[in-house]
Amino acid sequence: EWTEILANVERVMFETGAEEPDNSDDVPDESQDLEKDLKAQIKEMEYLMKQEALRGEELTAKINEINSWTFSTDEKCKDWSWEIKQDIDKLRSNISEYRTLIAGQTERIQFLENRLASKQGSNKKENKSQK
């Protein structure tokens, strides 16, 4: 899921960065300001998603490490086993948190894509009508 979200963010960033406004000599109008704002928001989302992806990778590594551990009834290892059980419980709660975060970020990216696409579409119509 992380890879898919990051791929969507990178695609949007590429698409918005590749387009140059036709009237670059003009003073920026309201629609250009909105477009810049949307691009800034998308860049911020990209940064946040990368940070969350790193947390997700750390979480995955921790889960893999926990999966390799075994619980012990030996007196020396009882405390260690209890700590591992607590770590597993924390990871389970984090998984729910991550799913909620991923769903929210995916909706936000889709909203920004749609808003940017509609704004770019209206800018192209305005530019054609001015010519």
C-alpha positions as CSV (number, residue, x, y, z in Angstrom):
1,E,0.0,0.0,0.0
2,W,2.9,2.4,0.8
3,T,4.4,1.8,-2.6
4,E,1.1,2.5,-4.4
5,I,0.5,5.7,-2.4
6,L,4.0,7.0,-3.0
7,A,3.7,6.2,-6.7
8,N,0.5,8.2,-6.9
9,V,2.2,11.1,-5.2
10,E,5.2,11.0,-7.5
11,R,3.0,10.8,-10.5
12,V,1.0,13.9,-9.4
13,M,4.2,15.7,-8.7
14,F,5.6,14.9,-12.1
15,E,2.4,15.9,-13.9
16,T,2.2,19.2,-12.1
17,G,5.9,20.0,-12.4
18,A,5.9,19.2,-16.2
19,E,3.3,21.8,-17.1
20,E,4.3,25.4,-17.7
21,P,1.6,28.1,-17.7
22,D,1.1,29.7,-21.2
23,N,1.0,33.2,-19.8
24,S,4.2,33.1,-17.7
25,D,4.9,36.8,-18.4
26,D,1.6,37.9,-16.9
27,V,1.0,38.7,-13.3
28,P,-0.2,35.5,-11.5
29,D,-4.0,35.5,-11.2
30,E,-6.1,33.8,-8.7
31,S,-6.2,30.5,-10.5
32,Q,-2.4,30.4,-10.7
33,D,-2.1,31.1,-7.0
34,L,-4.5,28.2,-6.3
35,E,-2.5,25.9,-8.6
36,K,0.7,26.9,-6.7
37,D,-1.1,26.3,-3.4
38,L,-2.2,22.9,-4.6
39,K,1.3,22.0,-5.8
40,A,2.7,23.0,-2.4
41,Q,0.1,20.9,-0.6
42,I,0.9,17.9,-2.8
43,K,4.6,18.4,-2.1
44,E,3.8,18.5,1.6
45,M,1.7,15.3,1.3
46,E,4.6,13.6,-0.5
47,Y,6.9,14.5,2.4
48,L,4.5,13.3,5.0
49,M,3.9,10.1,3.1
50,K,7.6,9.4,2.8
51,Q,7.9,9.9,6.6
52,E,5.0,7.5,7.2
53,A,6.5,5.0,4.7
54,L,9.7,5.0,6.8
55,R,7.7,4.4,9.9
56,G,5.9,1.6,8.1
57,E,9.2,0.0,7.1
58,E,10.4,0.2,10.7
59,L,7.1,-1.4,11.8
60,T,7.5,-4.2,9.2
61,A,11.1,-4.8,10.3
62,K,9.9,-5.0,13.9
63,I,7.2,-7.4,13.0
64,N,9.7,-9.6,11.2
65,E,12.0,-9.5,14.2
66,I,9.1,-10.4,16.5
67,N,8.0,-13.3,14.3
68,S,11.5,-14.8,14.7
69,W,11.4,-14.7,18.5
70,T,10.1,-17.5,20.7
71,F,8.5,-17.2,24.1
72,S,10.2,-18.8,27.0
73,T,9.1,-20.2,30.4
74,D,12.7,-20.0,31.6
75,E,13.0,-17.5,34.6
76,K,15.7,-15.5,32.8
77,C,13.6,-15.0,29.7
78,K,10.2,-14.4,31.3
79,D,10.7,-10.6,31.5
80,W,12.0,-10.6,27.9
81,S,9.0,-12.6,26.7
82,W,6.6,-10.2,28.5
83,E,8.3,-7.2,26.8
84,I,7.9,-8.8,23.4
85,K,4.2,-9.5,24.1
86,Q,3.8,-5.8,24.9
87,D,5.6,-4.8,21.7
88,I,3.3,-7.1,19.7
89,D,0.3,-5.5,21.3
90,K,1.6,-2.0,20.4
91,L,2.2,-3.1,16.8
92,R,-1.3,-4.4,16.5
93,S,-2.7,-1.0,17.6
94,N,-0.3,0.8,15.2
95,I,-1.5,-1.3,12.3
96,S,-5.1,0.0,12.8
97,E,-3.6,3.5,13.1
98,Y,-1.7,3.1,9.8
99,R,-4.8,1.8,8.0
100,T,-6.7,4.9,9.0
101,L,-3.8,7.1,8.0
102,I,-3.4,5.4,4.6
103,A,-7.1,5.8,3.9
104,G,-7.1,9.4,4.9
105,Q,-4.0,10.2,2.9
106,T,-5.3,8.4,-0.2
107,E,-8.6,10.4,-0.1
108,R,-6.6,13.6,0.4
109,I,-4.4,12.8,-2.6
110,Q,-7.4,12.0,-4.8
111,F,-9.1,15.3,-3.7
112,L,-6.0,17.3,-4.6
113,E,-5.6,15.5,-7.9
114,N,-9.2,16.2,-8.8
115,R,-9.0,19.8,-7.7
116,L,-5.8,20.4,-9.6
117,A,-7.2,18.7,-12.7
118,S,-10.3,20.8,-12.7
119,K,-8.3,24.0,-12.2
120,Q,-5.9,23.1,-15.0
121,G,-8.9,22.3,-17.2
122,S,-10.5,25.7,-16.5
123,N,-7.1,27.5,-17.1
124,K,-6.8,25.9,-20.5
125,K,-10.3,27.0,-21.4
126,E,-9.5,30.6,-20.3
127,N,-6.3,30.6,-22.3
128,K,-8.1,29.4,-25.5
129,S,-10.9,32.0,-25.0
130,Q,-8.3,34.8,-24.6
131,K,-6.6,33.9,-27.9
